[in-house]
Amino acid sequence: MPAIPVREVPATVGPRAGDPVPVPPPVQEPPPPIPVPPDQDEPDVDEPPPYDIPDLPPDQEPGTPPPIEEPPANANAGVGFFGRLRAGLQRSTQRLTDNLTGLFTKRPLDEAALEELEETLIAADLGVAASRRIVEKFRRTRFGKQVSDEEVKLALAEEIAAILAPVAQPLVPPPGTKPFTVLMVGVNGTGKTTTIAKLAEQWRGERRRVMLAAGDTFRAAAVEQLQVWGDRTGSPVVVPARTGADAAGLAHEALDRAVAEGMDVLLVDTAGRLHNKSGLMEELRKVVRVLRKKDAAVPHATLLVLDATTGQNALQQVKVFREMVDVTGLVVTKLDGSAKGGVVVALAQEFGLPVHAVGVGEKAADLRPFDPRDFARSLVGLDQ
Ligand SMILES: Nc1nc2c(ncn2[C@@H]2O[C@H](COP(=O)(O)OP(=O)(O)OP(=O)(O)O)[C@@H](O)[C@H]2O)c(=O)[nH]1
């Protein structure tokens, strides 16, 4: 196997043994896509043909991030993360609350109103099971009563938060686990690379030493993108020697380097598509197998990154990726551009997998640990 180069961080920003780890400058913007020259050394290696994973959403073209709906004009309004979350979820909130307004104030809560409530919740992507659960609670506690819009929102927020609470688990590298190794999986364009950068930024800010591994070896642009993020966050990046190099070999090499260099965290990017679903499954399983050979506990976490704009497709993606790898937690991105933020509730109800973080924008500060109360109140349009 050819040697896998490690892109070293310039001495001015990279940590040295014994030095305090500098806090990297805030990440301002995601790196622009970088044109990739044809690989002169490897004329035989072709880009894989368009992928054909029948169970994944058809609207995600290979290599093309899904279009993000225009965010609302006041998307950056508000103070702090709650304000961003609230602004980011505005489309989802509108979708949910438009039909609720006046639903119960015009009449006491009867069967027809409950049915309308259920339809509204399902249309807002909360999923059938969660919607039924919420409606049942309303039936038990409020049937026959006249309730104001505000009361409805409060009760909804409470119920949604109760569904979300068990899954809201921030991802914290446990003390003594070094390097805490995280495998990032998900369909292309969902935000894996950006999420890696955001986590790297966050953990470097906590003075942890972070290494990145560019495991999406077929997409040279993805490798370049991770290198840019590595430079920006001051994290060394292990890159493949050539396009299409063995991803498992790269992950193995990265783990060796991370151990040798005393890294606290290793974040491994992976491909979101290959020739077909079984090709992707084979590759992801091989990456895990090879890592486990080195250390049975690795990867310590396997995060599936989901794009909220895909709505109910996200549920399908969880099912497909769980067939491939042992998904330990979820990150839901692009809540800022989506009217389908309710899908987080459906994911919580259906799978009960930890939701570690949500993304409400492209900047480093736009990824935060998932707070059930904040999310629920934002989703129904209540203030903090
Ligand atoms: N609005 C918004 N955009 C995001 C968010 N997270 C990621 N993006 C954008 O989504 C696009 C795709 O993100 P990537 O990180 O490249 O996705 P990926 O899954 O790594 O995809 P590949 O690199 O193609 O494998 C980029 O333009 C990101 O800036 C988010 O929370 N909100």
The ligand as an SDF file (V2000), in Angstrom:
LIG
                    3D

 32 34  0  0  0  0  0  0  0  0999 V2000
  -27.5540   26.1040    5.6300 N   0  0  0  0  0  0  0  0  0  0  0  0
  -26.7810   25.1130    6.0780 C   0  0  0  0  0  0  0  0  0  0  0  0
  -25.8940   24.5570    5.2410 N   0  0  0  0  0  0  0  0  0  0  0  0
  -25.1330   23.5590    5.7030 C   0  0  0  0  0  0  0  0  0  0  0  0
  -25.2380   23.0610    7.0280 C   0  0  0  0  0  0  0  0  0  0  0  0
  -24.3510   22.0400    7.1530 N   0  0  0  0  0  0  0  0  0  0  0  0
  -23.7230   21.9210    5.9620 C   0  0  0  0  0  0  0  0  0  0  0  0
  -24.1810   22.8360    5.0730 N   0  0  0  0  0  0  0  0  0  0  0  0
  -23.7860   23.0380    3.6650 C   0  0  0  0  0  0  0  0  0  0  0  0
  -24.1470   21.8910    2.9150 O   0  0  0  0  0  0  0  0  0  0  0  0
  -23.2550   21.6760    1.8330 C   0  0  0  0  0  0  0  0  0  0  0  0
  -22.7470   20.2360    1.8460 C   0  0  0  0  0  0  0  0  0  0  0  0
  -21.9830   20.0570    3.0340 O   0  0  0  0  0  0  0  0  0  0  0  0
  -20.7450   19.0570    3.0970 P   0  0  0  0  0  0  0  0  0  0  0  0
  -20.2010   19.1830    4.4530 O   0  0  0  0  0  0  0  0  0  0  0  0
  -19.8450   19.2430    1.9400 O   0  0  0  0  0  0  0  0  0  0  0  0
  -21.5050   17.6800    2.9310 O   0  0  0  0  0  0  0  0  0  0  0  0
  -20.8880   16.2220    2.8320 P   0  0  0  0  0  0  0  0  0  0  0  0
  -21.8850   15.3090    3.4250 O   0  0  0  0  0  0  0  0  0  0  0  0
  -19.5220   16.1860    3.3910 O   0  0  0  0  0  0  0  0  0  0  0  0
  -20.8380   16.0090    1.2840 O   0  0  0  0  0  0  0  0  0  0  0  0
  -19.6190   15.5590    0.3680 P   0  0  0  0  0  0  0  0  0  0  0  0
  -18.4730   16.4820    0.6690 O   0  0  0  0  0  0  0  0  0  0  0  0
  -20.1710   15.7350   -1.0070 O   0  0  0  0  0  0  0  0  0  0  0  0
  -19.3520   14.1460    0.7440 O   0  0  0  0  0  0  0  0  0  0  0  0
  -22.1640   22.7140    2.0030 C   0  0  0  0  0  0  0  0  0  0  0  0
  -22.4400   23.7940    1.1370 O   0  0  0  0  0  0  0  0  0  0  0  0
  -22.3020   23.1590    3.4550 C   0  0  0  0  0  0  0  0  0  0  0  0
  -21.8540   24.4760    3.6560 O   0  0  0  0  0  0  0  0  0  0  0  0
  -26.2200   23.6670    7.9000 C   0  0  0  0  0  0  0  0  0  0  0  0
  -26.4230   23.2940    9.0750 O   0  0  0  0  0  0  0  0  0  0  0  0
  -26.9520   24.6780    7.3620 N   0  0  0  0  0  0  0  0  0  0  0  0
  1  2  1  0
  2  3  2  0
  2 32  1  0
  3  4  1  0
  4  5  2  0
  4  8  1  0
  5  6  1  0
  5 30  1  0
  6  7  2  0
  7  8  1  0
  8  9  1  0
  9 10  1  0
  9 28  1  0
 10 11  1  0
 11 12  1  0
 11 26  1  0
 12 13  1  0
 13 14  1  0
 14 15  2  0
 14 16  1  0
 14 17  1  0
 17 18  1  0
 18 19  2  0
 18 20  1  0
 18 21  1  0
 21 22  1  0
 22 23  2  0
 22 24  1  0
 22 25  1  0
 26 27  1  0
 26 28  1  0
 28 29  1  0
 30 31  2  0
 30 32  1  0
M  END
$$$$
